[in-house]
Amino acid sequence: MLPPLPAPLPLLGHALHPVGLDEAAAWVLAAASRDGPPRLVVTLNPEIIVRARRDEALRQALARADLTVADGVGVVWAAKRAGRPLPGRVPGVDLAFEVLARGGTGLRVALVGGRPGVAERAARVATARWGVTVTTARHGYFDHRLEAEAVAAEVAAGRPQLLLAGLGEGQELLLERHLEAWGARVSIGVGGTLDVLAGSASRTPAWTRRIGLEWAWRVGFDPARWHRIPRLLDFVRLAWRQPRPSEAPRADERQRRP
């Protein structure tokens, strides 16, 4: 049996599991080590929440996740503001690295994403560092609509236990639509994790991660990310408009309302 997960908390239209990194990694590794239906893990951040409000297919895909964790500090803040405090963040890169470290030589993993050559370099690093077996390593530059089935079949042929996919904004929807076809017991959208693992991108300074400001560092120093600022502002507005526990009407007040 899989380790039981705490009941998910509702947050801005999503069901978020109140787990920390240790509990999330243990659950993922347990799911990857057992036969059973393929499972989807979502690392929820403010941008995904904003996009899902305008994309019904994405919203439904996120709702089908077996485990949803708080990737961004904004999600943790919004949950606290709504009176639903979380144990902390579970960034996708940290979750991926922790599962690879715990799985070690007993874990078969497929890496899909990044520019040509990135996944291959990430595979060599992962094997050298943790001893994992990389069954497939391929770039994410393919037509998500026309080529997804062929890529999924390629991944499935390696019989991975875990799929780490860095496929940009559409990764959660792509993973969910082809969840059976990927052939992995657990699939996780991990954003730029493969670039970090391959050495093509560096993590922000440790102090920004400790205080939850790595997003500000990335946006402030990378003009290519400036288009994300409106989404972050939209998220702040959404979170601010949530009823806070002290603002919610009491049961006796609701009963007196006409």
C-alpha positions as CSV (number, residue, x, y, z in Angstrom):
1,M,0.0,0.0,0.0
2,L,1.0,3.6,-0.6
3,P,1.7,5.8,2.4
4,P,-1.6,7.6,3.1
5,L,-1.7,11.3,2.1
6,P,-3.5,13.9,4.3
7,A,-6.8,15.2,3.0
8,P,-6.2,17.9,0.3
9,L,-7.0,21.5,1.1
10,P,-9.1,23.6,-1.3
11,L,-7.1,26.6,-2.6
12,L,-8.3,28.9,-5.4
13,G,-10.1,26.1,-7.1
14,H,-7.4,23.4,-6.6
15,A,-6.9,20.6,-4.2
16,L,-3.5,20.9,-2.5
17,H,-2.0,18.2,-0.3
18,P,-0.5,19.7,2.9
19,V,2.8,17.7,2.8
20,G,6.4,18.7,3.0
21,L,9.4,17.6,0.9
22,D,10.1,14.4,3.0
23,E,6.5,13.1,2.9
24,A,6.1,14.0,-0.8
25,A,9.3,12.2,-1.8
26,A,8.5,9.1,0.2
27,W,5.1,8.9,-1.5
28,V,6.5,9.3,-5.0
29,L,9.2,6.7,-4.4
30,A,6.6,4.3,-3.0
31,A,4.3,4.8,-6.0
32,A,7.2,4.4,-8.4
33,S,8.2,1.1,-6.7
34,R,4.8,-0.6,-7.0
35,D,2.6,-1.9,-9.7
36,G,-0.6,0.0,-10.1
37,P,-2.3,2.7,-12.2
38,P,-0.1,5.4,-13.5
39,R,0.0,8.4,-11.2
40,L,0.4,12.1,-11.9
41,V,2.2,14.6,-9.5
42,V,1.7,18.3,-10.0
43,T,4.0,20.9,-8.5
44,L,1.5,23.8,-8.2
45,N,2.8,27.4,-8.6
46,P,1.0,30.8,-9.1
47,E,1.4,30.8,-12.8
48,I,-0.3,27.4,-13.3
49,I,-3.2,28.6,-11.1
50,V,-3.7,31.7,-13.2
51,R,-3.4,29.9,-16.5
52,A,-5.9,27.2,-15.3
53,R,-8.6,29.9,-14.7
54,R,-8.6,30.6,-18.5
55,D,-7.9,27.0,-19.7
56,E,-10.6,24.5,-18.7
57,A,-8.6,21.5,-20.1
58,L,-5.7,22.4,-17.9
59,R,-7.9,22.9,-14.9
60,Q,-9.4,19.4,-15.4
61,A,-5.9,17.9,-15.9
62,L,-4.7,19.4,-12.7
63,A,-7.8,18.1,-10.9
64,R,-6.9,14.5,-11.9
65,A,-3.5,14.6,-10.2
66,D,-2.8,12.0,-7.5
67,L,-0.5,14.3,-5.6
68,T,-0.5,18.1,-5.8
69,V,2.2,20.0,-3.8
70,A,3.0,23.7,-3.3
71,D,5.9,24.5,-5.6
72,G,5.9,28.3,-5.2
73,V,6.2,30.5,-2.1
74,G,3.1,32.4,-3.4
75,V,1.0,29.2,-3.0
76,V,2.2,28.8,0.5
77,W,1.4,32.4,1.3
78,A,-2.1,32.1,-0.3
79,A,-2.8,29.0,1.7
80,K,-1.8,30.7,4.9
81,R,-3.9,33.7,4.1
82,A,-6.9,31.5,3.6
83,G,-6.3,29.9,7.0
84,R,-4.9,26.7,5.5
85,P,-1.2,26.7,6.5
86,L,1.1,24.2,4.7
87,P,4.2,22.5,6.1
88,G,6.3,24.3,3.5
89,R,7.2,24.4,-0.2
90,V,8.0,21.4,-2.3
91,P,9.8,22.8,-5.3
92,G,9.9,20.5,-8.3
93,V,13.6,20.6,-8.5
94,D,14.0,19.6,-4.9
95,L,11.4,16.9,-5.2
96,A,13.1,15.4,-8.2
97,F,16.5,15.4,-6.7
98,E,15.3,13.9,-3.4
99,V,13.5,11.1,-5.2
100,L,16.5,10.3,-7.4
101,A,18.7,10.3,-4.3
102,R,16.5,8.0,-2.4
103,G,15.8,5.7,-5.3
104,G,19.5,5.3,-6.2
105,T,20.5,2.2,-8.1
106,G,17.0,0.7,-7.8
107,L,15.2,3.4,-9.7
108,R,14.5,3.5,-13.5
109,V,13.8,7.0,-14.7
110,A,13.0,8.7,-18.0
111,L,14.1,12.3,-18.6
112,V,12.2,14.2,-21.3
113,G,12.6,18.0,-21.9
114,G,14.9,20.9,-22.5
115,R,16.9,21.7,-25.6
116,P,18.6,19.0,-27.6
117,G,21.5,17.5,-25.5
118,V,20.2,18.7,-22.1
119,A,18.4,15.5,-21.1
120,E,21.4,13.4,-22.2
121,R,23.8,15.5,-20.0
122,A,21.3,15.4,-17.2
123,A,21.2,11.6,-17.5
124,R,24.9,11.3,-17.2
125,V,24.9,13.4,-14.1
126,A,22.0,11.6,-12.5
127,T,23.7,8.2,-13.1
128,A,27.0,9.4,-11.8
129,R,25.6,11.1,-8.7
130,W,22.9,8.7,-7.6
131,G,23.4,5.5,-9.6
132,V,19.9,5.6,-11.2
133,T,19.2,3.9,-14.5
134,V,18.1,6.4,-17.1
135,T,15.9,4.5,-19.6
136,T,15.2,7.4,-22.0
137,A,16.8,10.8,-22.3
138,R,15.4,13.0,-25.0
139,H,14.8,16.7,-25.7
140,G,11.4,18.4,-25.3
141,Y,11.4,20.1,-28.7
142,F,8.7,18.2,-30.4
143,D,5.2,19.0,-31.6
144,H,3.1,18.4,-28.5
145,R,0.0,17.9,-30.6
146,L,1.3,15.7,-33.4
147,E,4.3,13.9,-31.9
148,A,3.3,13.3,-28.3
149,E,2.1,9.7,-28.9
150,A,5.3,8.7,-30.7
151,V,7.4,10.2,-27.9
152,A,5.3,8.5,-25.3
153,A,5.8,5.2,-27.0
154,E,9.5,5.8,-27.1
155,V,9.5,6.5,-23.3
156,A,7.3,3.5,-22.6
157,A,9.6,1.1,-24.4
158,G,12.2,1.7,-21.6
159,R,9.7,0.7,-18.9
160,P,10.6,3.5,-16.5
161,Q,9.3,3.7,-13.0
162,L,9.5,7.5,-13.0
163,L,9.1,10.1,-15.7
164,L,10.6,13.6,-15.1
165,A,9.3,15.9,-17.8
166,G,10.4,19.5,-18.4
167,L,8.1,20.5,-21.3
168,G,7.3,24.1,-20.6
169,E,3.9,25.6,-20.0
170,G,1.9,22.7,-21.4
171,Q,3.7,20.0,-19.4
172,E,0.9,19.1,-16.9
173,L,-1.7,18.9,-19.7
174,L,0.5,16.8,-21.9
175,L,1.4,14.4,-19.1
176,E,-2.2,13.9,-18.1
177,R,-3.5,13.4,-21.6
178,H,-1.0,10.6,-22.3
179,L,-0.6,9.3,-18.7
180,E,-1.1,5.6,-19.7
181,A,0.9,5.9,-22.9
182,W,4.1,7.2,-21.1
183,G,4.4,3.8,-19.4
184,A,5.8,5.3,-16.1
185,R,4.3,4.5,-12.7
186,V,4.7,8.2,-11.7
187,S,5.0,11.2,-14.0
188,I,6.0,14.7,-12.7
189,G,6.3,18.0,-14.6
190,V,9.5,19.5,-13.3
191,G,10.0,22.6,-15.4
192,G,13.7,23.6,-15.7
193,T,15.0,20.8,-13.4
194,L,16.7,19.0,-16.3
195,D,18.6,22.2,-17.2
196,V,19.8,22.5,-13.6
197,L,20.8,18.9,-13.4
198,A,22.7,19.1,-16.7
199,G,24.5,22.3,-15.7
200,S,22.8,24.4,-18.4
201,A,21.2,26.5,-15.8
202,S,22.1,27.3,-12.2
203,R,19.9,27.6,-9.2
204,T,19.4,31.0,-7.6
205,P,21.6,31.8,-4.6
206,A,20.8,29.8,-1.5
207,W,19.6,32.9,0.5
208,T,16.9,33.5,-2.1
209,R,15.6,30.0,-1.6
210,R,15.7,30.2,2.2
211,I,13.4,33.3,2.2
212,G,11.3,32.3,-0.8
213,L,12.4,35.0,-3.2
214,E,14.1,32.9,-6.0
215,W,11.2,33.8,-8.3
216,A,12.0,37.5,-7.8
217,W,15.6,36.8,-8.6
218,R,14.8,34.9,-11.8
219,V,12.3,37.5,-13.0
220,G,14.4,40.5,-12.1
221,F,17.6,39.2,-13.8
222,D,16.1,37.5,-16.9
223,P,14.2,39.8,-19.3
224,A,12.8,36.7,-21.0
225,R,10.7,36.1,-17.9
226,W,9.3,39.6,-17.6
227,H,6.1,38.5,-19.5
228,R,5.3,36.4,-16.4
229,I,4.9,39.5,-14.2
230,P,1.2,40.1,-15.1
231,R,0.4,36.5,-14.2
232,L,2.1,36.9,-10.8
233,L,0.1,40.1,-10.2
234,D,-3.1,38.3,-11.2
235,F,-2.3,35.6,-8.6
236,V,-1.7,38.2,-5.9
237,R,-5.1,39.7,-6.6
238,L,-6.8,36.3,-6.6
239,A,-5.2,35.3,-3.3
240,W,-6.0,38.7,-1.7
241,R,-9.7,38.4,-2.6
242,Q,-10.0,35.0,-0.9
243,P,-12.2,35.1,2.2
244,R,-10.0,34.9,5.2
245,P,-11.2,32.7,8.2
246,S,-12.1,35.8,10.2
247,E,-14.2,37.1,7.2
248,A,-16.2,34.0,6.7
249,P,-19.8,34.2,8.1
250,R,-20.5,32.2,11.2
251,A,-23.1,29.4,11.0
252,D,-25.6,31.4,13.1
253,E,-25.2,34.4,10.8
254,R,-25.8,32.3,7.8
255,Q,-29.0,30.9,9.3
256,R,-30.3,34.4,10.0
257,R,-29.8,35.5,6.4
258,P,-32.9,35.6,4.2
